[in-house]
Amino acid sequence: MWAFLHKLGSPKGFYAISGRWLPALWGVAVALILVGGVWGLVFAPADYQQGNSFRIIYVHVPAAFLAQSIFVAMAVAGLVFMVWKIKLADMAAAMMAPLGAGMTFVALFSGAVWGVPTWGTWWQWDARLTSMLILLFLYIGVIALRGAFVSRDGGARAASLLAMVGVINIPIIKFSVEWWYTLHQPASFSITEKPAMPAEMWLPLLSMVLGFYAFFLAVTLTRTRSEILRRESSKRWVRALVEERR
């Protein structure tokens, strides 16, 4: 196990191993999102209170879950980079950030669209929405810091530090509906509690959530592999790989 982890932690080993995982990850992601999307948007019954407007949940909830999870993953990767100087962790964190920012924007936008028929307004400065907006600013800050330093290592350390400090916002997002008065409803879906929705509603949602996570892994591995080739372009194994592909 330790030998496998050591190999996975090196750019060359990660590139070789991840290449074997990618086809399966992309296949699982596409299949789950396709099944969950069609099932939820077309065949799931309408909500007895919100009608068909509730179907935005099949995009909003997976995007919100992923937005928070990616930031936690970035903070962990930042800690690994800062403590153990594993440059692959920094590469992965750098590749995660744009996707995390995108998912946060999707969660905010889909929530705004959902809010019009539900609350009668696009936006409310309540705890959940405000903390999610702060998360988007944190993502933008992490991305901006990487390009604000002449030294790549300096930018990486600054971005890692911001991610590690900013991760405190994740439990605030999670518990905001319990700690403060908010228009935002409690969690519609939880992996630790029995779903409040009937199976024909939550099963496609589960498929979408799992599909979004598989998509995240596939995108991160793909982008990290490209970043490895860019940063390690002077290494012999990369030059040999490029020559082999010609």
WOJOZI-V728124 format. One record per residue. N is the residue number from 1. SS is DSSP state (hx for helix, st for strand, lp for the rest). PSI is psi in whole degrees, 0 to 359 (none if undefined). D_LAST is the distance of its C-alpha to the last C-alpha in Angstrom with 2 decimals. Layout:
<<N SS PSI D_LAST> <N SS PSI D_LAST>>
This chain:
<<1 lp 313 34.94> <2 hx 324 34.85> <3 hx 321 31.99> <4 hx 315 30.01> <5 hx 321 30.97> <6 hx 318 30.07> <7 hx 319 26.57> <8 hx 332 26.29> <9 lp 351 27.48> <10 lp 144 24.68> <11 hx 317 21.48> <12 hx 314 19.34> <13 hx 317 21.73> <14 hx 318 22.06> <15 hx 317 18.36> <16 hx 315 18.28> <17 hx 316 21.67> <18 hx 330 21.38> <19 hx 331 18.31> <20 hx 336 20.73> <21 hx 332 23.42> <22 hx 311 21.77> <23 hx 317 22.00> <24 hx 319 25.66> <25 hx 315 26.50> <26 hx 320 25.23> <27 hx 315 27.11> <28 hx 317 30.25> <29 hx 310 30.19> <30 hx 316 29.96> <31 hx 313 32.55> <32 hx 318 35.03> <33 hx 322 34.90> <34 hx 313 35.26> <35 hx 311 38.17> <36 hx 320 39.85> <37 hx 311 39.52> <38 hx 316 40.94> <39 hx 311 43.60> <40 hx 318 44.70> <41 hx 338 44.61> <42 hx 313 46.00> <43 hx 338 47.90> <44 lp 144 49.24> <45 lp 154 52.89> <46 lp 149 53.94> <47 st 142 55.43> <48 lp 339 59.24> <49 lp 313 59.52> <50 lp 353 56.39> <51 st 218 55.77> <52 hx 347 52.26> <53 hx 340 51.44> <54 hx 342 50.78> <55 hx 344 47.52> <56 hx 343 45.77> <57 hx 331 45.99> <58 hx 350 42.98> <59 hx 317 40.80> <60 hx 311 42.99> <61 hx 310 43.51> <62 hx 321 39.92> <63 hx 318 38.78> <64 hx 317 41.66> <65 hx 311 40.96> <66 hx 322 37.30> <67 hx 317 38.14> <68 hx 318 40.44> <69 hx 320 38.31> <70 hx 321 35.27> <71 hx 321 37.54> <72 hx 317 38.92> <73 hx 321 35.43> <74 hx 319 34.65> <75 hx 319 37.92> <76 hx 316 37.19> <77 hx 321 33.72> <78 hx 320 35.44> <79 hx 316 38.04> <80 hx 318 35.53> <81 hx 316 33.75> <82 hx 322 37.10> <83 hx 312 38.67> <84 hx 359 35.96> <85 lp 34 33.42> <86 lp 108 30.55> <87 hx 336 27.91> <88 hx 326 26.11> <89 hx 320 29.37> <90 hx 320 29.25> <91 hx 313 25.70> <92 hx 317 26.87> <93 hx 319 30.07> <94 hx 324 28.39> <95 hx 335 26.23> <96 hx 325 29.39> <97 hx 311 31.61> <98 hx 322 30.54> <99 hx 320 30.71> <100 hx 318 34.08> <101 hx 319 35.37> <102 hx 317 34.34> <103 hx 324 36.10> <104 hx 317 39.15> <105 hx 317 39.34> <106 hx 318 39.09> <107 hx 316 41.85> <108 hx 315 44.05> <109 hx 314 43.59> <110 hx 326 44.14> <111 hx 323 47.11> <112 hx 317 48.56> <113 hx 320 48.25> <114 hx 327 49.92> <115 hx 334 52.60> <116 hx 305 53.96> <117 hx 337 55.55> <118 hx 314 56.19> <119 hx 345 57.60> <120 lp 16 58.24> <121 lp 154 56.04> <122 lp 330 52.41> <123 lp 143 52.81> <124 lp 138 55.20> <125 lp 59 55.11> <126 lp 176 55.62> <127 hx 316 54.21> <128 hx 313 51.27> <129 hx 318 49.99> <130 hx 318 50.54> <131 hx 328 48.79> <132 hx 323 45.76> <133 hx 321 45.73> <134 hx 322 45.88> <135 hx 319 42.83> <136 hx 318 40.91> <137 hx 324 42.11> <138 hx 317 41.01> <139 hx 313 37.47> <140 hx 320 37.48> <141 hx 317 38.92> <142 hx 315 36.27> <143 hx 317 33.47> <144 hx 322 35.40> <145 hx 326 36.11> <146 hx 329 32.47> <147 hx 1 32.18> <148 lp 354 35.68> <149 lp 143 35.09> <150 lp 319 33.53> <151 lp 130 32.50> <152 hx 322 29.99> <153 hx 323 32.00> <154 hx 316 35.18> <155 hx 321 33.95> <156 hx 318 32.72> <157 hx 319 36.16> <158 hx 317 38.04> <159 hx 320 36.13> <160 hx 318 36.61> <161 hx 317 40.30> <162 hx 320 40.81> <163 hx 319 39.20> <164 hx 324 41.44> <165 hx 317 44.52> <166 hx 343 43.75> <167 lp 344 43.37> <168 hx 339 47.19> <169 hx 338 46.95> <170 hx 310 45.55> <171 hx 332 48.88> <172 hx 316 50.69> <173 hx 314 48.73> <174 hx 313 49.33> <175 hx 8 53.08> <176 hx 325 53.93> <177 hx 345 55.61> <178 hx 328 57.82> <179 hx 330 58.66> <180 lp 161 59.54> <181 lp 130 60.94> <182 lp 148 58.12> <183 lp 334 57.69> <184 lp 133 54.46> <185 lp 158 55.11> <186 lp 172 54.48> <187 lp 130 51.27> <188 lp 341 50.85> <189 lp 134 48.65> <190 lp 141 48.58> <191 lp 352 46.96> <192 lp 352 50.08> <193 lp 158 52.83> <194 lp 131 53.87> <195 lp 142 52.62> <196 lp 345 55.36> <197 lp 157 53.83> <198 lp 159 54.16> <199 hx 324 51.33> <200 hx 350 50.28> <201 hx 317 49.54> <202 hx 336 48.04> <203 hx 315 45.82> <204 hx 330 43.55> <205 hx 318 43.65> <206 hx 318 42.55> <207 hx 319 39.67> <208 hx 318 38.61> <209 hx 311 38.95> <210 hx 322 36.84> <211 hx 319 34.26> <212 hx 320 34.08> <213 hx 320 33.62> <214 hx 321 30.82> <215 hx 317 29.20> <216 hx 314 29.68> <217 hx 317 28.05> <218 hx 315 25.02> <219 hx 316 24.61> <220 hx 316 25.26> <221 hx 316 22.76> <222 hx 312 20.02> <223 hx 324 20.94> <224 hx 322 21.49> <225 hx 318 18.03> <226 hx 321 16.70> <227 hx 324 19.41> <228 hx 314 18.53> <229 hx 324 15.03> <230 hx 312 16.88> <231 hx 330 19.74> <232 lp 22 18.08> <233 lp 337 15.31> <234 lp 352 17.08> <235 lp 150 17.20> <236 hx 320 15.63> <237 hx 328 14.54> <238 hx 316 12.66> <239 hx 322 10.90> <240 hx 322 10.12> <241 hx 318 8.92> <242 hx 317 6.55> <243 hx 323 5.30> <244 hx 326 5.58> <245 hx 344 3.81> <246 lp none 0.00>>
